[in-house]
Amino acid sequence: MKKVILTATLVLAATACAATAQPVRWTTYAIPETGTAVDFPASIFTEQSSKPDGYGQRFRTPDGRADITVQAAPNVSNDSPAAFLANKRPPAQIQYKRVTSRFFAVSSYKGDRVWYDRCNFSGRMVHCVLINYPASEERDWDGIVTRISLSLRGD
């Protein structure tokens, strides 16, 4: 009986770790028109999805449980990161928020999902990455989200 329970536990753990069950293959995703670039886990986000506003692309996992958007758009009003974020009217229950003169990063829960948004400001452009994934896999995604976030750059 203990062997059956252990096997079932291992299967459940492997399923929950789907984001990192295989070695992650990283590449650089770039938007040539804007100079936006980011480290991109191509072995996780394998399906192209709809196009976001401005420039960029949205991707998702094959099973649709997680998605990422890499985009850049003109900062028409030349807003600071704080003003830009305020104009987007983020939900009041943000769990993580960091705003500097050059970027903002925010994250929280929406139902059973985690969302994470980071936007860097350079010149008259805003370079963003937006990631959504299951809250039940949050620990598995921490390293992936951190690498993506810290690698975001734009001209």
N, C-alpha and C positions, 0 to 999 in steps of 0.2 A: 504494500500500500504506500509506504514512504517513497518508493521508487516512482510510482505513478504520479504522486503529488509533486515530487521534485521535477520530473519530466514536464508536467503541465506548467509548473512555475517557470521553468527555463523557456518553454515555448512562448508563454505570455511575456516574459522579459525580452525575448528576441523580437517579438512583435512590437512592443513598446519602444524598442531601440531602433526602429526602422530607419530613422534619419541617419544613423551612424553604423548600421549593421555591416555594411561593406565599406572598404576604404573609400574615402571621398576623393574624387578626381576633380581638382581645381583647375580653372582656366581664368582668363581675364575676359570679362564682357565689357565692350566699349561702345560708346555712341560717338562715331566719328564727327558728326556735325557739331557736337558741343564739348568734346574732350572729356566727357564723363567716362570713368572706368572704375571697375570694381572686381575684386576677387569673386569668382562665381563657382559654386559647387555644381558643375555640369552633370555629375553622376546622380545628383538628387533631383534637380529641376530639369527634366528631360523633354517636357512638352511645352511648345509655345502656345500662348493663350492670346487674349485680345491685346491691342495696342493701347497704351495709356495716353493721356493728354500730353502734348508736347512731343518730345522725342523719346524713344526707348522701346522696351518690350516687357511683356508680362509672361512669366513661365509658371508651370505647376509641376507637381510630382505626378507620375503616371496614374496614381489612384485618386488624385485631386485633394488629398488631405492637407497639402501645404502649397503656398504660392509665393512668388517673389516678383516684384516690379522694380525695374531699374529705369529711371526716367530723368529727363532734364527739361526744364521749361524756362522761358525768360522771366526774370523778376521785374515785371513791367513797372511796378510801383517803387522799385528799389527798396523794398522792405528789409528791415533787419530780420534776423532769424526769429526773434521774439515777436515782432509784429506779424510776420508771415504766419507763424504758428497760431497766433491769436485770431487772425483772419480765417483760418481753417476751422475754428471753433471745435477744438478737440473735446472729447468727453471729460467731464469733471473728475471722474474716478481714475485718472492716470496713475499707474503704479510707479513708473520711472520717468523722470523728466530732467533733461540737462540741456540748458540753453547757454550758448556763448555768443560772442560777436561774429563767429564764423560758421556755426552749425547749431542744429538742435537734434536731439534724439529723445523720442518718447515711446513708451510701451505700456500696455495694459492688457486686460482680458476683455473679451467680448464673447459671452456665453462660454462655450468649452474650448475657445481658441485664444491664442496669444497673438497680438499684433505688435509690430515693432516698425517704427518709421524713423529714418535719419535723413536729414537734408543738409548738404553743405552749400555754402554761398560763396561764389567767386565771380567777380565782375558783375555782369547783369544776368547771370544764370543761377538757377537753383538745381543742384544735382541730388537726386533722392534715390533711396532704396527703401522699399516697403515689403515687409515679410509677415506672413500669417501662417500659423502652424498649430497643431493640437496642444492644448494646455497639458494634457497627460504626458506629452513628450518634451516638456519644457527643458528639463536637465539635459536631454540628448541634443537639443538644439543650441544650448548656450554657447558652446565653442564655435559652432558654425556661424551663428548670428554675430558673435563678437568679431570673427575674422572678416566677415562681409562688411560690417559697420566700419571697422578701423581702416579698411582698404579703400573705401569710397573716396574718389578724388575727381576733380574737374578743373578745366582751365578757366 
